[in-house]
Amino acid sequence: MDHLDDISVKELQDALDSVEGNKPTQRLLAAIAYKNGVTQTELAEWHGTGRRTIYSWLKRLDTDESLEQAVSDDERTGRKRKLSDIEQQEFKETVHEPPGKAGIDAPTWTPALVQDHLAETYDVEYSIPSCRRLLKEAGLRYQKPRRAAAGADEAEQEERHDEREKRGGRWMPP
């Protein structure tokens, strides 16, 4: 690869001292190893990736930017949220109260219940995994039902098992 001929190992090592994060460090280490005679195939095996990825890492260095900028990824904004900041705050306050306060006949919040609530209240659709994420972001934690005590008699264990089956887990404030 001809474009690494213009960059010295010393320059790569200096850049390594000033970068932060796993990816930029990994890319610079790969470039240093490549400059010291390690093949792209060997680098791909070492890093658990494909040769094409290694080629892309090395090609990134062929730029007018500083080495630190060349090996760092640009900031990614991600997808715009479906709920506004105000709606998210309202949602957070709502799920910190029992569903009954929101006019919902249920003992605790569940992802399916949240999904219905968001659709009715804010006219937005979320998947069940996203509803779980929203509950977690709202500061709730999932609490699994407790198992029966080892010393309890069989009838009591069966009763508790049936109760757990009906109730399932629940999302609770910390």
MOZICOR-V339884 format. One line per field, one symbol per residue. ss: DSSP state (h for helix, s for strand, l for the rest). Layout:
# MOZICOR-V339884
ss = ???
This chain:
# MOZICOR-V339884
ss = lhhhhhllhhhhhhhhhhlllhhhhhhhhhhhhhhllllhhhhhhhhlllhhhhhhhhhlllllllhhhhhlllllllllllllhhhhhhhhhhhlllhhhhllllllllhhhhhhhhhhhhlllllhhhhhhhhhhllssssllllllllllhhhhhhhhhhhhhhllssssl
